[in-house]
Amino acid sequence: MRWIKSLMKKEILEERLKELDWTAYKLAQEFARVRNEEEGIDKKATSFATSVRQALAKPEKSSLKTIETIIKALDGEIVIRWKQKAEVVTGEKEVVVE
């Protein structure tokens, strides 16, 4: 999964923060909200502020879970699309074994 993190550029995160007019601390607040909902915990934004700042500075060094939570906090999502590989067989009879 390291390749996914390498695709996340710091400029992309910075641009989104600018679009939302958020500070790193505001992101940490939203990060805490998302993480608390997902894990059923009750941690304050200050618990995540350092991780968020570090992820903004060097996203490629952060855990995938941290990057995923940041993306969710910024109202985004990670999407992976697999190429469809279709196999076509003609002249054969399909047999179903139950």
DRENDO-878781 format. One line per 2 residues: number of its first residue (from 0); their letters; for each residue x, y, z of C-alpha. Coordinates in steps of 0.2 Angstrom, whole numbers, plus 2048, in hexadecimal, padded with zeros to 3 digits. Example, Ala and Ser with C-alpha at 12.3 -4.5 7.8 and 13.67 -1.06 7.14 Angstrom:
! DRENDO-878781
0 = as = 83E:7EA:827 ~ 844:7FB:824
! end
This chain:
! DRENDO-878781
0 = mr = 800:800:800 ~ 80F:80B:800
2 = wi = 80B:810:7EE ~ 7FB:818:7F4
4 = ks = 803:823:800 ~ 810:828:7F3
6 = lm = 802:82E:7E8 ~ 7FC:83A:7F6
8 = kk = 805:84A:7F3 ~ 806:857:800
10 = ei = 800:865:7F4 ~ 7F0:85B:7F2
12 = le = 7EC:85C:804 ~ 7F2:86E:806
14 = er = 7E7:873:7F7 ~ 7D8:86B:7FF
16 = lk = 7DB:873:810 ~ 7DC:884:806
18 = el = 7CB:880:7FD ~ 7C3:87D:80E
20 = dw = 7CC:88B:816 ~ 7D1:880:824
22 = ta = 7E1:880:82F ~ 7EA:870:834
24 = yk = 7E2:871:845 ~ 7D0:872:83D
26 = la = 7D5:862:833 ~ 7DB:85A:843
28 = qe = 7CA:85D:84B ~ 7C1:855:83C
30 = fa = 7CE:847:83C ~ 7C9:844:84E
32 = rv = 7B7:844:84A ~ 7B9:837:83C
34 = rn = 7C5:82C:846 ~ 7BA:82D:856
36 = ee = 7AA:828:84B ~ 7B4:819:843
38 = eg = 7BC:812:852 ~ 7AF:817:860
40 = id = 7BC:821:86A ~ 7BB:832:871
42 = kk = 7CC:83B:86E ~ 7CE:84E:86C
44 = at = 7D6:856:85D ~ 7E6:859:867
46 = sf = 7E9:847:867 ~ 7EA:847:854
48 = at = 7F1:858:850 ~ 804:852:84F
50 = sv = 7FF:843:844 ~ 7F5:84F:838
52 = rq = 803:85C:837 ~ 810:84E:833
54 = al = 804:846:826 ~ 801:857:81E
56 = ak = 814:85A:81D ~ 819:849:817
58 = pe = 80A:83E:812 ~ 815:831:80B
60 = ks = 81C:82E:81C ~ 80B:82C:825
62 = sl = 801:81C:827 ~ 7F4:818:81B
64 = kt = 7E7:819:829 ~ 7EC:82B:82D
66 = ie = 7EB:830:81A ~ 7DA:828:818
68 = ti = 7D3:830:827 ~ 7DA:841:821
70 = ik = 7D2:83F:811 ~ 7C1:83A:819
72 = al = 7C3:849:825 ~ 7C5:854:815
74 = dg = 7B5:84D:80E ~ 7BD:842:802
76 = ei = 7BF:82F:7FE ~ 7CC:823:7F7
78 = vi = 7C7:81A:7E8 ~ 7D0:80B:7E0
80 = rw = 7C9:805:7CF ~ 7CF:7F4:7C9
82 = kq = 7D0:7F2:7B6 ~ 7C2:7E5:7B0
84 = ka = 7C9:7D6:7A9 ~ 7BC:7CC:7A0
86 = ev = 7BE:7BB:799 ~ 7B3:7B6:78A
88 = vt = 7B1:7A3:786 ~ 7A7:79E:777
90 = ge = 7A2:78C:772 ~ 7A2:785:783
92 = ke = 794:780:78F ~ 794:786:7A0
94 = vv = 792:779:7AE ~ 78D:77F:7BF
96 = ve = 792:773:7CE ~ 788:776:7DE
! end
